[in-house]
Amino acid sequence: MKRFKEVVIRRLKLKDSWAICFVLGLIMMNYPFVSIFNKPALPFGIPLLYLYLLLGWLFSIFIIYLFSRAAANDTEPGEHP
């Protein structure tokens, strides 16, 4: 498990990963994907489009959290991020 954590943190430090996540976020919020979830279904009593946007927003916050943790681990112990 520790090896997996080290691999993930090393990958998150790459600037390419930041750009890829940004582009994926843009794609996720554009026409084709939003129209897929714009249906009259109500899972858990929430419209499907709202649920898609809420889960996408929470997922993007989690990804940003992982990136910030990887950047914080990269700094020296005496430095502040």
N, CA, C and O atoms as a CHARMM CRD file, in Angstrom:
* protein
*
  324
    1    1 MET  N      0.82700  -1.19400   0.00000 PROA 1      0.00000
    2    1 MET  CA     0.00000   0.00000   0.00000 PROA 1      0.00000
    3    1 MET  C      0.87300   1.25900   0.00000 PROA 1      0.00000
    4    1 MET  O      0.53700   2.25300  -0.64500 PROA 1      0.00000
    5    2 LYS  N      1.99400   1.21000   0.72800 PROA 2      0.00000
    6    2 LYS  CA     2.87700   2.36800   0.77300 PROA 2      0.00000
    7    2 LYS  C      3.48700   2.64300  -0.59600 PROA 2      0.00000
    8    2 LYS  O      3.64800   3.79900  -0.98600 PROA 2      0.00000
    9    3 ARG  N      3.82100   1.59600  -1.31700 PROA 3      0.00000
   10    3 ARG  CA     4.38200   1.74600  -2.67000 PROA 3      0.00000
   11    3 ARG  C      3.36900   2.40600  -3.59800 PROA 3      0.00000
   12    3 ARG  O      3.72700   3.27100  -4.39700 PROA 3      0.00000
   13    4 PHE  N      2.11400   2.00200  -3.49700 PROA 4      0.00000
   14    4 PHE  CA     1.05000   2.58800  -4.31200 PROA 4      0.00000
   15    4 PHE  C      0.91300   4.08200  -4.00500 PROA 4      0.00000
   16    4 PHE  O      0.75800   4.89100  -4.91900 PROA 4      0.00000
   17    5 LYS  N      0.96900   4.44400  -2.72900 PROA 5      0.00000
   18    5 LYS  CA     0.86100   5.84300  -2.32100 PROA 5      0.00000
   19    5 LYS  C      2.01800   6.66300  -2.89900 PROA 5      0.00000
   20    5 LYS  O      1.81100   7.78300  -3.36500 PROA 5      0.00000
   21    6 GLU  N      3.22300   6.11100  -2.87100 PROA 6      0.00000
   22    6 GLU  CA     4.38300   6.81700  -3.41900 PROA 6      0.00000
   23    6 GLU  C      4.24700   7.02600  -4.92800 PROA 6      0.00000
   24    6 GLU  O      4.61000   8.08200  -5.44500 PROA 6      0.00000
   25    7 VAL  N      3.73200   6.03200  -5.62500 PROA 7      0.00000
   26    7 VAL  CA     3.55000   6.13900  -7.07300 PROA 7      0.00000
   27    7 VAL  C      2.51500   7.21000  -7.39200 PROA 7      0.00000
   28    7 VAL  O      2.71800   8.01100  -8.30400 PROA 7      0.00000
   29    8 VAL  N      1.41300   7.23300  -6.65600 PROA 8      0.00000
   30    8 VAL  CA     0.35900   8.22900  -6.89200 PROA 8      0.00000
   31    8 VAL  C      0.89000   9.63200  -6.61400 PROA 8      0.00000
   32    8 VAL  O      0.63800  10.54500  -7.40000 PROA 8      0.00000
   33    9 ILE  N      1.60800   9.82100  -5.53000 PROA 9      0.00000
   34    9 ILE  CA     2.14200  11.14500  -5.19100 PROA 9      0.00000
   35    9 ILE  C      3.15100  11.59100  -6.24100 PROA 9      0.00000
   36    9 ILE  O      3.16900  12.76500  -6.61200 PROA 9      0.00000
   37   10 ARG  N      3.98500  10.68500  -6.72700 PROA 10     0.00000
   38   10 ARG  CA     4.95400  11.03300  -7.76700 PROA 10     0.00000
   39   10 ARG  C      4.25200  11.45500  -9.05500 PROA 10     0.00000
   40   10 ARG  O      4.68100  12.40400  -9.71100 PROA 10     0.00000
   41   11 ARG  N      3.17800  10.75700  -9.42000 PROA 11     0.00000
   42   11 ARG  CA     2.43600  11.10100 -10.63700 PROA 11     0.00000
   43   11 ARG  C      1.72900  12.44300 -10.49300 PROA 11     0.00000
   44   11 ARG  O      1.62800  13.19500 -11.46200 PROA 11     0.00000
   45   12 LEU  N      1.23700  12.75200  -9.29000 PROA 12     0.00000
   46   12 LEU  CA     0.51400  14.00400  -9.08300 PROA 12     0.00000
   47   12 LEU  C      1.43200  15.22000  -9.14600 PROA 12     0.00000
   48   12 LEU  O      0.96400  16.34000  -9.34600 PROA 12     0.00000
   49   13 LYS  N      2.71700  15.01100  -8.97900 PROA 13     0.00000
   50   13 LYS  CA     3.66500  16.12300  -9.02900 PROA 13     0.00000
   51   13 LYS  C      3.93100  16.56800 -10.46200 PROA 13     0.00000
   52   13 LYS  O      4.46100  17.65900 -10.67000 PROA 13     0.00000
   53   14 LEU  N      3.58400  15.77000 -11.44000 PROA 14     0.00000
   54   14 LEU  CA     3.84000  16.11800 -12.82900 PROA 14     0.00000
   55   14 LEU  C      2.90700  17.23100 -13.28700 PROA 14     0.00000
   56   14 LEU  O      1.70600  17.19000 -13.02300 PROA 14     0.00000
   57   15 LYS  N      3.45700  18.21200 -13.96700 PROA 15     0.00000
   58   15 LYS  CA     2.64200  19.31700 -14.45700 PROA 15     0.00000
   59   15 LYS  C      1.68100  18.86600 -15.54100 PROA 15     0.00000
   60   15 LYS  O      0.62700  19.47200 -15.73300 PROA 15     0.00000
   61   16 ASP  N      2.04000  17.80600 -16.24900 PROA 16     0.00000
   62   16 ASP  CA     1.13500  17.26900 -17.26300 PROA 16     0.00000
   63   16 ASP  C     -0.16400  16.77000 -16.63300 PROA 16     0.00000
   64   16 ASP  O     -1.23200  16.89500 -17.23200 PROA 16     0.00000
   65   17 SER  N     -0.07700  16.20700 -15.43100 PROA 17     0.00000
   66   17 SER  CA    -1.27200  15.72100 -14.74700 PROA 17     0.00000
   67   17 SER  C     -2.22600  16.86000 -14.44400 PROA 17     0.00000
   68   17 SER  O     -3.44200  16.69800 -14.55200 PROA 17     0.00000
   69   18 TRP  N     -1.68400  18.01800 -14.06400 PROA 18     0.00000
   70   18 TRP  CA    -2.53100  19.18600 -13.79100 PROA 18     0.00000
   71   18 TRP  C     -3.27900  19.59800 -15.05700 PROA 18     0.00000
   72   18 TRP  O     -4.47900  19.87000 -15.01700 PROA 18     0.00000
   73   19 ALA  N     -2.56700  19.64100 -16.17400 PROA 19     0.00000
   74   19 ALA  CA    -3.18800  20.05600 -17.43600 PROA 19     0.00000
   75   19 ALA  C     -4.23800  19.04700 -17.89200 PROA 19     0.00000
   76   19 ALA  O     -5.30600  19.43300 -18.36700 PROA 19     0.00000
   77   20 ILE  N     -3.94200  17.76600 -17.75200 PROA 20     0.00000
   78   20 ILE  CA    -4.89500  16.73500 -18.16000 PROA 20     0.00000
   79   20 ILE  C     -6.16900  16.81600 -17.32500 PROA 20     0.00000
   80   20 ILE  O     -7.26700  16.71200 -17.87200 PROA 20     0.00000
   81   21 CYS  N     -6.04500  16.99700 -16.02100 PROA 21     0.00000
   82   21 CYS  CA    -7.23000  17.10900 -15.16600 PROA 21     0.00000
   83   21 CYS  C     -8.04000  18.36000 -15.49200 PROA 21     0.00000
   84   21 CYS  O     -9.26900  18.32800 -15.43700 PROA 21     0.00000
   85   22 PHE  N     -7.37600  19.45000 -15.82700 PROA 22     0.00000
   86   22 PHE  CA    -8.08200  20.66600 -16.21500 PROA 22     0.00000
   87   22 PHE  C     -8.88800  20.44500 -17.48900 PROA 22     0.00000
   88   22 PHE  O    -10.05500  20.83000 -17.56800 PROA 22     0.00000
   89   23 VAL  N     -8.26500  19.82900 -18.47800 PROA 23     0.00000
   90   23 VAL  CA    -8.95300  19.56600 -19.74700 PROA 23     0.00000
   91   23 VAL  C    -10.10800  18.58400 -19.53500 PROA 23     0.00000
   92   23 VAL  O    -11.18000  18.76900 -20.11200 PROA 23     0.00000
   93   24 LEU  N     -9.91300  17.56500 -18.73400 PROA 24     0.00000
   94   24 LEU  CA   -10.99700  16.62700 -18.45800 PROA 24     0.00000
   95   24 LEU  C    -12.15500  17.31200 -17.73700 PROA 24     0.00000
   96   24 LEU  O    -13.31700  16.99600 -17.99300 PROA 24     0.00000
   97   25 GLY  N    -11.84900  18.24000 -16.84700 PROA 25     0.00000
   98   25 GLY  CA   -12.90000  19.00800 -16.17800 PROA 25     0.00000
   99   25 GLY  C    -13.67800  19.85800 -17.15800 PROA 25     0.00000
  100   25 GLY  O    -14.90100  19.95500 -17.05800 PROA 25     0.00000
  101   26 LEU  N    -12.98700  20.47700 -18.10800 PROA 26     0.00000
  102   26 LEU  CA   -13.67800  21.26400 -19.12800 PROA 26     0.00000
  103   26 LEU  C    -14.57600  20.38700 -20.00100 PROA 26     0.00000
  104   26 LEU  O    -15.70900  20.75400 -20.31000 PROA 26     0.00000
  105   27 ILE  N    -14.06000  19.24600 -20.38500 PROA 27     0.00000
  106   27 ILE  CA   -14.84700  18.32700 -21.21200 PROA 27     0.00000
  107   27 ILE  C    -16.07200  17.83800 -20.44200 PROA 27     0.00000
  108   27 ILE  O    -17.15900  17.71800 -21.00700 PROA 27     0.00000
  109   28 MET  N    -15.89200  17.56000 -19.16100 PROA 28     0.00000
  110   28 MET  CA   -16.97600  17.04900 -18.34400 PROA 28     0.00000
  111   28 MET  C    -18.13300  18.04500 -18.23000 PROA 28     0.00000
  112   28 MET  O    -19.28600  17.64000 -18.07800 PROA 28     0.00000
  113   29 MET  N    -17.83700  19.32200 -18.30000 PROA 29     0.00000
  114   29 MET  CA   -18.87300  20.34500 -18.13000 PROA 29     0.00000
  115   29 MET  C    -19.40000  20.90800 -19.44300 PROA 29     0.00000
  116   29 MET  O    -20.14000  21.89100 -19.42400 PROA 29     0.00000
  117   30 ASN  N    -19.04500  20.32100 -20.58000 PROA 30     0.00000
  118   30 ASN  CA   -19.50800  20.81700 -21.86800 PROA 30     0.00000
  119   30 ASN  C    -20.66700  19.99800 -22.40800 PROA 30     0.00000
  120   30 ASN  O    -21.09600  19.01400 -21.80700 PROA 30     0.00000
  121   31 TYR  N    -21.15900  20.43100 -23.55500 PROA 31     0.00000
  122   31 TYR  CA   -22.40600  19.94200 -24.12800 PROA 31     0.00000
  123   31 TYR  C    -22.59500  18.42500 -24.16000 PROA 31     0.00000
  124   31 TYR  O    -23.59300  17.95300 -23.61500 PROA 31     0.00000
  125   32 PRO  N    -21.73300  17.65100 -24.74300 PROA 32     0.00000
  126   32 PRO  CA   -22.10200  16.23200 -24.89800 PROA 32     0.00000
  127   32 PRO  C    -22.37800  15.52800 -23.56900 PROA 32     0.00000
  128   32 PRO  O    -23.33500  14.76200 -23.46200 PROA 32     0.00000
  129   33 PHE  N    -21.55500  15.78200 -22.57000 PROA 33     0.00000
  130   33 PHE  CA   -21.73500  15.08300 -21.30600 PROA 33     0.00000
  131   33 PHE  C    -22.90400  15.63600 -20.50900 PROA 33     0.00000
  132   33 PHE  O    -23.63300  14.87500 -19.87400 PROA 33     0.00000
  133   34 VAL  N    -23.09000  16.93700 -20.53200 PROA 34     0.00000
  134   34 VAL  CA   -24.20900  17.52300 -19.79800 PROA 34     0.00000
  135   34 VAL  C    -25.52900  17.06000 -20.41200 PROA 34     0.00000
  136   34 VAL  O    -26.48400  16.79900 -19.68000 PROA 34     0.00000
  137   35 SER  N    -25.60100  16.95400 -21.73000 PROA 35     0.00000
  138   35 SER  CA   -26.85000  16.51900 -22.36500 PROA 35     0.00000
  139   35 SER  C    -27.16200  15.05200 -22.07200 PROA 35     0.00000
  140   35 SER  O    -28.33000  14.66400 -22.04900 PROA 35     0.00000
  141   36 ILE  N    -26.13900  14.24200 -21.85100 PROA 36     0.00000
  142   36 ILE  CA   -26.36500  12.83600 -21.50400 PROA 36     0.00000
  143   36 ILE  C    -27.12200  12.73500 -20.18300 PROA 36     0.00000
  144   36 ILE  O    -27.98700  11.87400 -20.02400 PROA 36     0.00000
  145   37 PHE  N    -26.79700  13.60700 -19.24400 PROA 37     0.00000
  146   37 PHE  CA   -27.39800  13.53800 -17.91600 PROA 37     0.00000
  147   37 PHE  C    -28.61100  14.44700 -17.76200 PROA 37     0.00000
  148   37 PHE  O    -29.18100  14.51600 -16.67300 PROA 37     0.00000
  149   38 ASN  N    -29.01700  15.13600 -18.79900 PROA 38     0.00000
  150   38 ASN  CA   -30.19200  15.99800 -18.73300 PROA 38     0.00000
  151   38 ASN  C    -31.43800  15.17700 -19.06500 PROA 38     0.00000
  152   38 ASN  O    -32.05700  15.36200 -20.11300 PROA 38     0.00000
  153   39 LYS  N    -31.79100  14.27700 -18.16400 PROA 39     0.00000
  154   39 LYS  CA   -32.93000  13.37600 -18.32000 PROA 39     0.00000
  155   39 LYS  C    -33.90500  13.60500 -17.16200 PROA 39     0.00000
  156   39 LYS  O    -33.51500  14.13100 -16.12000 PROA 39     0.00000
  157   40 PRO  N    -35.14900  13.21800 -17.33700 PROA 40     0.00000
  158   40 PRO  CA   -36.13300  13.43200 -16.26000 PROA 40     0.00000
  159   40 PRO  C    -36.06600  12.39300 -15.13300 PROA 40     0.00000
  160   40 PRO  O    -37.05100  12.21600 -14.41600 PROA 40     0.00000
  161   41 ALA  N    -34.96500  11.72200 -14.96100 PROA 41     0.00000
  162   41 ALA  CA   -34.82400  10.72300 -13.89200 PROA 41     0.00000
  163   41 ALA  C    -34.53500  11.41500 -12.56400 PROA 41     0.00000
  164   41 ALA  O    -33.92300  12.48200 -12.52500 PROA 41     0.00000
  165   42 LEU  N    -34.99000  10.78700 -11.47500 PROA 42     0.00000
  166   42 LEU  CA   -34.78500  11.34600 -10.14100 PROA 42     0.00000
  167   42 LEU  C    -34.16600  10.31200  -9.19300 PROA 42     0.00000
  168   42 LEU  O    -34.86600   9.80000  -8.31900 PROA 42     0.00000
  169   43 PRO  N    -32.86400   9.98900  -9.34100 PROA 43     0.00000
  170   43 PRO  CA   -32.25300   9.07800  -8.36900 PROA 43     0.00000
  171   43 PRO  C    -32.07700   9.80300  -7.02700 PROA 43     0.00000
  172   43 PRO  O    -31.56300  10.92000  -6.97500 PROA 43     0.00000
  173   44 PHE  N    -32.50700   9.15300  -5.95800 PROA 44     0.00000
  174   44 PHE  CA   -32.45300   9.72200  -4.60500 PROA 44     0.00000
  175   44 PHE  C    -33.27600  11.00100  -4.49800 PROA 44     0.00000
  176   44 PHE  O    -33.04300  11.79800  -3.58900 PROA 44     0.00000
  177   45 GLY  N    -34.21600  11.21600  -5.38300 PROA 45     0.00000
  178   45 GLY  CA   -35.06100  12.40100  -5.35800 PROA 45     0.00000
  179   45 GLY  C    -34.38400  13.65400  -5.88700 PROA 45     0.00000
  180   45 GLY  O    -34.92000  14.75300  -5.74700 PROA 45     0.00000
  181   46 ILE  N    -33.21500  13.50600  -6.49300 PROA 46     0.00000
  182   46 ILE  CA   -32.45500  14.64100  -7.03200 PROA 46     0.00000
  183   46 ILE  C    -32.44100  14.50400  -8.55600 PROA 46     0.00000
  184   46 ILE  O    -32.18400  13.41500  -9.07000 PROA 46     0.00000
  185   47 PRO  N    -32.71200  15.58600  -9.28100 PROA 47     0.00000
  186   47 PRO  CA   -32.61700  15.48300 -10.74900 PROA 47     0.00000
  187   47 PRO  C    -31.23600  14.98700 -11.17400 PROA 47     0.00000
  188   47 PRO  O    -30.22600  15.34500 -10.56800 PROA 47     0.00000
  189   48 LEU  N    -31.20200  14.17100 -12.20400 PROA 48     0.00000
  190   48 LEU  CA   -29.96700  13.51800 -12.64500 PROA 48     0.00000
  191   48 LEU  C    -28.88000  14.52100 -13.02900 PROA 48     0.00000
  192   48 LEU  O    -27.70800  14.29900 -12.72600 PROA 48     0.00000
  193   49 LEU  N    -29.24700  15.62000 -13.69200 PROA 49     0.00000
  194   49 LEU  CA   -28.26200  16.62600 -14.08100 PROA 49     0.00000
  195   49 LEU  C    -27.63100  17.26600 -12.85100 PROA 49     0.00000
  196   49 LEU  O    -26.41700  17.46300 -12.81500 PROA 49     0.00000
  197   50 TYR  N    -28.43600  17.59300 -11.84500 PROA 50     0.00000
  198   50 TYR  CA   -27.89300  18.18500 -10.61700 PROA 50     0.00000
  199   50 TYR  C    -26.96800  17.21300  -9.90100 PROA 50     0.00000
  200   50 TYR  O    -25.92300  17.60100  -9.37700 PROA 50     0.00000
  201   51 LEU  N    -27.37000  15.93300  -9.88400 PROA 51     0.00000
  202   51 LEU  CA   -26.53200  14.92200  -9.24400 PROA 51     0.00000
  203   51 LEU  C    -25.19600  14.78900  -9.96700 PROA 51     0.00000
  204   51 LEU  O    -24.14900  14.67800  -9.32800 PROA 51     0.00000
  205   52 TYR  N    -25.23000  14.80100 -11.30200 PROA 52     0.00000
  206   52 TYR  CA   -23.99800  14.73600 -12.10300 PROA 52     0.00000
  207   52 TYR  C    -23.08500  15.91500 -11.80100 PROA 52     0.00000
  208   52 TYR  O    -21.88500  15.73400 -11.59300 PROA 52     0.00000
  209   53 LEU  N    -23.64500  17.12200 -11.77600 PROA 53     0.00000
  210   53 LEU  CA   -22.83700  18.30900 -11.50000 PROA 53     0.00000
  211   53 LEU  C    -22.29300  18.30100 -10.07300 PROA 53     0.00000
  212   53 LEU  O    -21.14600  18.68400  -9.84600 PROA 53     0.00000
  213   54 LEU  N    -23.10600  17.86700  -9.11500 PROA 54     0.00000
  214   54 LEU  CA   -22.66300  17.81200  -7.72300 PROA 54     0.00000
  215   54 LEU  C    -21.53700  16.79900  -7.54500 PROA 54     0.00000
  216   54 LEU  O    -20.53100  17.09700  -6.90200 PROA 54     0.00000
  217   55 LEU  N    -21.70100  15.60800  -8.11100 PROA 55     0.00000
  218   55 LEU  CA   -20.65000  14.59200  -7.98100 PROA 55     0.00000
  219   55 LEU  C    -19.38000  14.99300  -8.73400 PROA 55     0.00000
  220   55 LEU  O    -18.27300  14.72000  -8.27000 PROA 55     0.00000
  221   56 GLY  N    -19.53400  15.63800  -9.89200 PROA 56     0.00000
  222   56 GLY  CA   -18.36700  16.13300 -10.62600 PROA 56     0.00000
  223   56 GLY  C    -17.62800  17.20600  -9.84200 PROA 56     0.00000
  224   56 GLY  O    -16.39800  17.23900  -9.82800 PROA 56     0.00000
  225   57 TRP  N    -18.38100  18.08000  -9.19300 PROA 57     0.00000
  226   57 TRP  CA   -17.78300  19.13100  -8.37600 PROA 57     0.00000
  227   57 TRP  C    -17.02800  18.52200  -7.18900 PROA 57     0.00000
  228   57 TRP  O    -15.90000  18.91800  -6.89700 PROA 57     0.00000
  229   58 LEU  N    -17.65900  17.55700  -6.50600 PROA 58     0.00000
  230   58 LEU  CA   -16.99200  16.91100  -5.37100 PROA 58     0.00000
  231   58 LEU  C    -15.74700  16.14800  -5.81200 PROA 58     0.00000
  232   58 LEU  O    -14.72700  16.17300  -5.12400 PROA 58     0.00000
  233   59 PHE  N    -15.82600  15.47500  -6.95100 PROA 59     0.00000
  234   59 PHE  CA   -14.67400  14.75000  -7.48000 PROA 59     0.00000
  235   59 PHE  C    -13.53100  15.70400  -7.81600 PROA 59     0.00000
  236   59 PHE  O    -12.37200  15.40200  -7.53500 PROA 59     0.00000
  237   60 SER  N    -13.84700  16.85500  -8.41600 PROA 60     0.00000
  238   60 SER  CA   -12.79500  17.81400  -8.75400 PROA 60     0.00000
  239   60 SER  C    -12.15500  18.39900  -7.49200 PROA 60     0.00000
  240   60 SER  O    -10.95000  18.64900  -7.47200 PROA 60     0.00000
  241   61 ILE  N    -12.94000  18.61600  -6.45000 PROA 61     0.00000
  242   61 ILE  CA   -12.37500  19.08600  -5.17700 PROA 61     0.00000
  243   61 ILE  C    -11.43500  18.03200  -4.59700 PROA 61     0.00000
  244   61 ILE  O    -10.37600  18.36700  -4.06600 PROA 61     0.00000
  245   62 PHE  N    -11.81700  16.76500  -4.69700 PROA 62     0.00000
  246   62 PHE  CA   -10.96300  15.68600  -4.19700 PROA 62     0.00000
  247   62 PHE  C     -9.65000  15.62200  -4.97300 PROA 62     0.00000
  248   62 PHE  O     -8.59100  15.42700  -4.37700 PROA 62     0.00000
  249   63 ILE  N     -9.70600  15.78200  -6.28200 PROA 63     0.00000
  250   63 ILE  CA    -8.49600  15.76300  -7.11400 PROA 63     0.00000
  251   63 ILE  C     -7.59300  16.94400  -6.75300 PROA 63     0.00000
  252   63 ILE  O     -6.37800  16.77900  -6.64600 PROA 63     0.00000
  253   64 ILE  N     -8.16800  18.12300  -6.56600 PROA 64     0.00000
  254   64 ILE  CA    -7.37300  19.29300  -6.17400 PROA 64     0.00000
  255   64 ILE  C     -6.74200  19.06100  -4.80400 PROA 64     0.00000
  256   64 ILE  O     -5.60400  19.46800  -4.56900 PROA 64     0.00000
  257   65 TYR  N     -7.46700  18.41300  -3.90400 PROA 65     0.00000
  258   65 TYR  CA    -6.91800  18.07500  -2.59900 PROA 65     0.00000
  259   65 TYR  C     -5.69900  17.15900  -2.74200 PROA 65     0.00000
  260   65 TYR  O     -4.67800  17.36600  -2.08700 PROA 65     0.00000
  261   66 LEU  N     -5.81800  16.14500  -3.60600 PROA 66     0.00000
  262   66 LEU  CA    -4.67800  15.24300  -3.82900 PROA 66     0.00000
  263   66 LEU  C     -3.48300  15.99100  -4.40400 PROA 66     0.00000
  264   66 LEU  O     -2.34700  15.76100  -3.98800 PROA 66     0.00000
  265   67 PHE  N     -3.73100  16.89100  -5.36300 PROA 67     0.00000
  266   67 PHE  CA    -2.64600  17.68400  -5.93500 PROA 67     0.00000
  267   67 PHE  C     -1.98100  18.55600  -4.86900 PROA 67     0.00000
  268   67 PHE  O     -0.75400  18.65300  -4.82000 PROA 67     0.00000
  269   68 SER  N     -2.77700  19.18000  -4.02800 PROA 68     0.00000
  270   68 SER  CA    -2.18900  20.05600  -3.00600 PROA 68     0.00000
  271   68 SER  C     -1.39600  19.25600  -1.97700 PROA 68     0.00000
  272   68 SER  O     -0.37000  19.72800  -1.48700 PROA 68     0.00000
  273   69 ARG  N     -1.85700  18.05500  -1.64600 PROA 69     0.00000
  274   69 ARG  CA    -1.09600  17.20400  -0.72700 PROA 69     0.00000
  275   69 ARG  C      0.23000  16.78200  -1.34600 PROA 69     0.00000
  276   69 ARG  O      1.25000  16.73800  -0.65800 PROA 69     0.00000
  277   70 ALA  N      0.22300  16.47400  -2.62600 PROA 70     0.00000
  278   70 ALA  CA     1.45800  16.08600  -3.30500 PROA 70     0.00000
  279   70 ALA  C      2.42200  17.26300  -3.35900 PROA 70     0.00000
  280   70 ALA  O      3.62800  17.08000  -3.19400 PROA 70     0.00000
  281   71 ALA  N      1.90700  18.46800  -3.58700 PROA 71     0.00000
  282   71 ALA  CA     2.76000  19.65500  -3.61300 PROA 71     0.00000
  283   71 ALA  C      3.29100  19.97200  -2.22100 PROA 71     0.00000
  284   71 ALA  O      4.43200  20.41500  -2.08900 PROA 71     0.00000
  285   72 ALA  N      2.49400  19.75700  -1.18500 PROA 72     0.00000
  286   72 ALA  CA     2.93600  20.00900   0.18400 PROA 72     0.00000
  287   72 ALA  C      4.02200  19.01800   0.59300 PROA 72     0.00000
  288   72 ALA  O      4.93900  19.38000   1.33100 PROA 72     0.00000
  289   73 ASN  N      3.93400  17.79300   0.13000 PROA 73     0.00000
  290   73 ASN  CA     4.96100  16.79300   0.44100 PROA 73     0.00000
  291   73 ASN  C      6.26600  17.08900  -0.27700 PROA 73     0.00000
  292   73 ASN  O      7.32600  16.60900   0.12700 PROA 73     0.00000
  293   74 ASP  N      6.19100  17.87400  -1.33600 PROA 74     0.00000
  294   74 ASP  CA     7.36700  18.20400  -2.13100 PROA 74     0.00000
  295   74 ASP  C      8.19500  19.31700  -1.48700 PROA 74     0.00000
  296   74 ASP  O      9.38800  19.42900  -1.76700 PROA 74     0.00000
  297   75 THR  N      7.58700  20.13900  -0.63100 PROA 75     0.00000
  298   75 THR  CA     8.31200  21.24800  -0.00800 PROA 75     0.00000
  299   75 THR  C      9.19200  20.74900   1.12700 PROA 75     0.00000
  300   75 THR  O      8.99000  19.65600   1.65500 PROA 75     0.00000
  301   76 GLU  N     10.15400  21.55300   1.48600 PROA 76     0.00000
  302   76 GLU  CA    11.05200  21.22300   2.57700 PROA 76     0.00000
  303   76 GLU  C     10.30200  21.33300   3.90300 PROA 76     0.00000
  304   76 GLU  O      9.30900  22.05600   3.97600 PROA 76     0.00000
  305   77 PRO  N     10.75100  20.63300   4.96200 PROA 77     0.00000
  306   77 PRO  CA    10.04800  20.67900   6.25200 PROA 77     0.00000
  307   77 PRO  C      9.97400  22.08000   6.86000 PROA 77     0.00000
  308   77 PRO  O      8.99400  22.38600   7.54000 PROA 77     0.00000
  309   78 GLY  N     10.94600  22.92100   6.64800 PROA 78     0.00000
  310   78 GLY  CA    10.93500  24.26300   7.23300 PROA 78     0.00000
  311   78 GLY  C     10.18400  25.27400   6.40800 PROA 78     0.00000
  312   78 GLY  O      9.89800  26.36500   6.90000 PROA 78     0.00000
  313   79 GLU  N      9.85300  24.95700   5.17000 PROA 79     0.00000
  314   79 GLU  CA     9.16000  25.89400   4.29300 PROA 79     0.00000
  315   79 GLU  C      7.64700  25.80900   4.48400 PROA 79     0.00000
  316   79 GLU  O      7.10900  24.78600   4.90800 PROA 79     0.00000
  317   80 HSD  N      6.98900  26.90300   4.16100 PROA 80     0.00000
  318   80 HSD  CA     5.52600  26.92200   4.16100 PROA 80     0.00000
  319   80 HSD  C      5.05400  26.88500   2.72300 PROA 80     0.00000
  320   80 HSD  O      5.62700  27.56000   1.86800 PROA 80     0.00000
  321   81 PRO  N      4.00400  26.09800   2.43600 PROA 81     0.00000
  322   81 PRO  CA     3.53200  26.01600   1.05000 PROA 81     0.00000
  323   81 PRO  C      2.88600  27.28800   0.58100 PROA 81     0.00000
  324   81 PRO  O      2.44000  27.36800  -0.56400 PROA 81     0.00000
